[in-house]
Amino acid sequence: MPTSFELPDVSGVVLGVLGGTGDLGRGLAARFAAAGQQVVIGSRDAERAVAAAQSLPLGGGSVRGADNLECARAADVVVVAVPWDGHAALLEGCGEALDGKVVVDCVNPLGFDERGAYALPVEEGSACLQAQRLLPGSRVVGAFHHISAVVLLDPQVESLDLDVMVVGDDREATDTVQALASRLPGVRGVYAGRLRSAAQVEALTANLISVNRRHRTHAGIRVTGL
């Protein structure tokens, strides 16, 4: 894993969050703005996005709202934080605007039944691989799968104390996402393999949900020995 001094300076990166009015999207937007990042929240409904942006504490950065297409156009790096059932349609609609950009997919294809959470089968193998198929001109990276929206949105939590597993095929893109993750308090971005490894990362979320339900907490992941 690159050490912090080897990672790029991403302080000037404009970060877009597609699906930014959901809990995870708002939580990421709030934390990145507090870290000094310029953030654009995207939504199908621009007015909803504007209202979500206005409701968040700004910290040292700024947050504004827009519809998803404008968000994709305005941002340098775009996080996809929509529910799984809307994943493909959103990316198909924003494909041209995302061309050439780093796209960070944090979508977990999960189902729920009386026994708890479980990973859903995906034709391409994972949400990240579906994103890469639908966005052939983008540099798709998987990250932020295991961060609790509850923790992100809790103003009493000053340090997140977790690692973000980053997967992707483009080294410059994964370094950028590691650097962005490391701007959040108490977070390290850890390279965890190629994009083909995304299925394991996404599916692990089901196990983490089971841990959190059993212990009534919002635990994250730590990688030891680094």
FIVO-438400 format. One record per atom (N, C-alpha, C): residue in three letters; x, y, z. Coordinates in steps of 0.05 Angstrom, whole numbers, plus 5000, padded with zeros to 4 digits. Each point is the difference from the previous one (the first is absolute). Example, Ala and Ser with C-alpha at 12.3 -4.5 7.8 and 13.67 -1.06 7.14 Angstrom:
ALA526448865156ALA498250245000ALA501850245000SER499350214986SER501650245001SER498550225014
END
This chain:
MET501749765000MET498350245000MET501850255000PRO499450204983PRO501650245001PRO499750145027THR502250105009THR499950165025THR498850274994SER499350155022SER498550244996SER501550204983PHE502850015002PHE501450204984PHE500249924970GLU499249764993GLU500049914973GLU497350054986LEU498050055016LEU497450044988LEU499750284989PRO498350044980PRO499750264988PRO498650205018ASP500450254994ASP498550225014ASP497350024987VAL497949955015VAL497350004989VAL498350235013SER501450185013SER498550215014SER498350174981GLY500850034975GLY498550164981GLY498049854984VAL499749745005VAL498249844984VAL497150075007VAL498450044980VAL497150035004VAL498749735000LEU498749935022LEU498849735003LEU497050014996GLY499149844982GLY497149974995GLY499049755014VAL497550015010VAL498849775013VAL497349954987LEU499949804982LEU497549934987LEU498349835020GLY497550085004GLY498549885021GLY500650135027GLY500850254999GLY500950145023GLY497950085020THR497449954994THR497950075019THR499449765019GLY501149764994GLY499749785018GLY501850035024ASP499749835020ASP501650025024ASP503049984995LEU500849804985LEU502849964994LEU501150244984GLY498650084980GLY500950224984GLY500250265016ARG498050065016ARG500250245017ARG502249985020GLY500449765011GLY502249975019GLY502750044988LEU500549894977LEU502550044986LEU500450294993ALA497950134989ALA500150284993ALA500750175024ALA498749955023ALA500650165024ALA502849965009ARG501049765001ARG502749945010ARG502150124981PHE499649984974PHE502050114982PHE500050315000ALA497650125003ALA499950295003ALA501450095025ALA499649855022ALA501350075025ALA503049974998ALA501049834982ALA502849964995ALA501250214981GLY498250184990GLY500950214982GLY499649954971GLN498649794992GLN499549934972GLN497750174989GLN500150064974GLN497750114987GLN498249774990VAL497550005007VAL498249784996VAL497550094985VAL499249834980VAL497450044986VAL498349755006ILE497650055012ILE498149785005ILE498249984976GLY499749764989GLY498249954978GLY497549845008SER497850054986SER497549865005SER498450014974ARG498049824998ARG498250024977ARG498450265001ASP499650105025ASP498550255004ASP502050215010ALA500550204983ALA502050215007ALA499250155025GLU497450055004GLU499250155024GLU500649845025ARG499649734999ARG500749835023ARG503050015006ALA501650014979ALA502950015003ALA500850275013VAL498850214991VAL500650275011VAL499250005030ALA497749895007ALA499150005028ALA501949835017ALA500949774989ALA501949835014ALA502650155005ALA501050144980ALA502550155002ALA499850215021GLN497850145001GLN499650225019GLN499749905029SER499349745003SER499649905027SER502649905013LEU502249994984LEU502549885011LEU501950215010PRO501549935021PRO502150185009PRO502250014980LEU501250244995LEU501850034978LEU502949945007GLY500950055025GLY502849975007GLY501650194984GLY502349914989GLY501750174985GLY499550004970GLY498149834991GLY499449984972GLY497450134993SER498749904979SER497450104993SER498449774988VAL497350035002VAL498249804989VAL497950144984ARG499449914976ARG497850104985ARG498549774988GLY497550044993GLY498349794989GLY499450054970ALA499549784986ALA499450014972ALA498649744992ASP499049984976ASP499049744991ASP502449824993ASN499549754998ASN502249814997ASN501750054976LEU498950084978LEU501550054975LEU501950245004GLU499050225012GLU501650235005GLU502249945020CYS499349845020CYS502049915020CYS502349854986ALA499349824983ALA502049844985ALA501850184983ARG498850204988ARG501550194983ARG501950185016ALA499150085024ALA501450205015ALA502349895016ALA499949745007ALA502049885018ALA502449894985ASP502350005015ASP502449874989ASP500049705006VAL499149935024VAL499749725009VAL497149975009VAL498849784992VAL497149965006VAL499649745016VAL498650025022VAL499349775016VAL497149924993VAL499649744995VAL497449894995VAL498949885025ALA497950125012ALA499049915026ALA497049954998VAL499049904978VAL497249954997VAL499349725008PRO497549945006PRO499249725005PRO500649824976TRP500449745006TRP500749824978TRP498049994978ASP497450025007ASP498049974979ASP499950244981GLY501350225007GLY500250224981GLY502750044988HIS501949825006HIS502850034992HIS500350024969ALA499149804986ALA500449994971ALA498750234986ALA497550075007ALA498650214986ALA501450275004LEU501050055024LEU501450255005LEU502550024983LEU501649795000LEU502550014985LEU499550034970GLU498049864990GLU499450034972GLU499250284993GLY498650145018GLY499250274995GLY502250215002CYS502149935014CYS502250195005CYS502649924986GLY499949804983GLY502449894988GLY501750214986GLU498950164983GLU501650204985GLU501350205019ALA498550085020ALA501150205019ALA502349885017LEU500049745003LEU502049875017LEU502449914984ASP500050044974ASP502249904983ASP502650135008GLY502149835004GLY502650105008GLY500450055029LYS498049985016LYS500150065029LYS500449765017VAL501150055024VAL500149795020VAL497249975013VAL498949764998VAL497349955011VAL500449805023VAL499250085024VAL500349845023VAL497349875007ASP499949734997ASP497549865004ASP500049885028CYS498050075016CYS499849895028CYS497449855004VAL498849924978VAL497449865001VAL500449715007ASN498349915019ASN500149725009ASN497549864991PRO500249814981PRO497649854991PRO499249795022LEU498250085017LEU499249835022LEU497049955000GLY499249775011GLY497349935005GLY499649965030PHE497550005009PHE499449965028PHE497649825003ASP500249815018ASP497849835007ASP499949955030GLU498549815009GLU499749965029GLU502649915013ARG501949914984ARG502649915011ARG502150224998GLY499350234989GLY501950224999GLY500850084972ALA502350124998ALA501050114974ALA501649784985TYR499950014974TYR501549814983TYR500750144974ALA502249914988ALA500950114974ALA498249904977LEU499350194983LEU498449934976LEU501849934977PRO499249814983PRO501649944976PRO499850244980VAL502350064988VAL500150224980VAL501149884974GLU498750044978GLU500949884975GLU502950054994GLU500950245004GLU502850074994GLU501949915022GLY499049925023GLY501649915022GLY500050185024SER499550264996SER499950195022SER498850264990ALA499250175018ALA499150274992ALA502250164986CYS502449975010CYS502350144988CYS500449924971LEU499949744996LEU500449904972LEU497750074982GLN497650025011GLN497850104985GLN500550294992ALA501050165019ALA500650284995ALA502150024978GLN502049845001GLN502150014979GLN499049934973ARG498149804999ARG498849934974ARG498350234989LEU498550135017LEU498350214991LEU501550264995LEU502450035012LEU501650244997LEU502749944990PRO500249904975PRO502649924989PRO502150224999GLY499150254999GLY501950224999GLY500850115027SER498949895022SER500650095027SER502049825013ARG501250105021ARG501949845016ARG498549935026VAL498949765001VAL498349925022VAL501749895023VAL499450095024VAL501449915024VAL497849925020GLY500449795015GLY498249935022GLY501050095027ALA498450135016ALA500850105026ALA497650095016PHE500350045026PHE498050105019PHE497749815004HIS500449744995HIS497849805003HIS499349955029HIS501950035018HIS499749915028HIS499750235020ILE499450234991ILE499750245018ILE497050025008SER499550035025SER497350035010SER498950284996ALA497750024987ALA498850264996ALA499350135027VAL499249835019VAL499350105027VAL502550145012VAL502349884998VAL502450115011VAL500850264986LEU499849994973LEU500750244985LEU498350245007LEU497549955006LEU498150225005LEU499950085030ASP501549865017ASP499950065028ASP502150215007PRO499150255007PRO501950215006PRO501749955025GLN499249815016GLN501649935024GLN502449834994VAL500049884976VAL502349834992VAL502050174986GLU502250055013GLU502150174989GLU501949844983SER500749755007SER501849844985SER498549744992LEU500249934975LEU498549774989LEU501449745007ASP502650005003ASP501549775009ASP499549754983LEU500550014975LEU499649774982LEU501750024975ASP500349784986ASP501450004975ASP497949984977VAL500650124978VAL498449984976VAL501549834980MET498949774993MET501249824980MET499550114972VAL502150034985VAL499950134974VAL500949794979VAL498249954980VAL500749814979VAL499750144973GLY501849934981GLY499950114974GLY502349924983ASP499850044974ASP502149924981ASP501850234992ASP499350245006ASP501650244992ASP501450105025ARG502749985000ARG501550075024ARG499750305008GLU500050174980GLU499750295006GLU497250055012ALA498049864990ALA497350045011ALA499749895028THR501249765005THR499849905028THR501650175019ASP502350104991ASP501550185018ASP498450255007THR498550114980THR498450245004THR497849945021VAL498749764998VAL497949935018VAL501149945028GLN502449875002GLN501249975026GLN500650265013ALA501050194984ALA500650275011ALA497550145010LEU497849984985LEU497550125008LEU499049875026ALA500049735001ALA499149875024ALA501650095025SER502650034996SER501850075022SER499650295010ARG498550164985ARG499450275010ARG497849995022LEU498649785002LEU497949985021LEU501449935026PRO499050115023PRO501449965025PRO499949715009GLY502449895006GLY500249725010GLY499749794978VAL500350084975VAL499649814978VAL502549974984ARG500649754992ARG502149944980ARG498749884975GLY501050084977GLY499349864976GLY502049784995VAL499149754998VAL501749774997VAL499549864973TYR502149994983TYR499649854975TYR499549715006ALA497949894988ALA499149725006ALA499749824976GLY501250084977GLY500049834977GLY498850124975ARG499849844980ARG499050094974ARG496950015001LEU498950114979LEU497150045000LEU498549735000ARG501349794990ARG498749745001ARG499649905029SER501450125019SER499649935029SER497750145013ALA498650174985ALA497950165012ALA497749845011ALA499449764988ALA497849845010ALA500449925029GLN502549935008GLN500549925027GLN499650245019VAL500950234991VAL499850245017VAL497150075004GLU498450004978GLU497250065002GLU498549805018ALA500649754996ALA498649795015ALA500650005030LEU502450095006LEU500850025029LEU498250185016THR498750184986THR498150185014THR497849855013ALA499149784989ALA497949845012ALA501049895027ASN502549915001ASN501149905025ASN500250225021LEU500850244991LEU500350225018LEU497350095011ILE498049994984ILE497250065010ILE499249805021SER500749744996SER499449805021SER501550065026VAL502550074998VAL501550085024VAL498750235014ASN499350204985ASN498850245012ASN497349955013ARG498449834987ARG497449935012ARG500349845025ARG501849815000ARG500449845024ARG501050165024HIS501850194994HIS501350165022HIS498850285003ARG497950054985ARG498750265001ARG502050244998THR501649994979THR502050214996THR500250074971HIS502050154992HIS500350094973HIS503049974993ALA501149765003ALA502849954997ALA500850024971GLY502650064996GLY501150014973GLY502349794999ILE501750034979ILE502149814995ILE502750135006ARG501849855013ARG502850085004ARG501849784989VAL502050084984VAL502049814990VAL502550035017THR500949785013THR502350025018THR502649944986GLY502250075013GLY502649944989GLY501150194980LEU498650224995LEU501050204980LEU501250245015
END
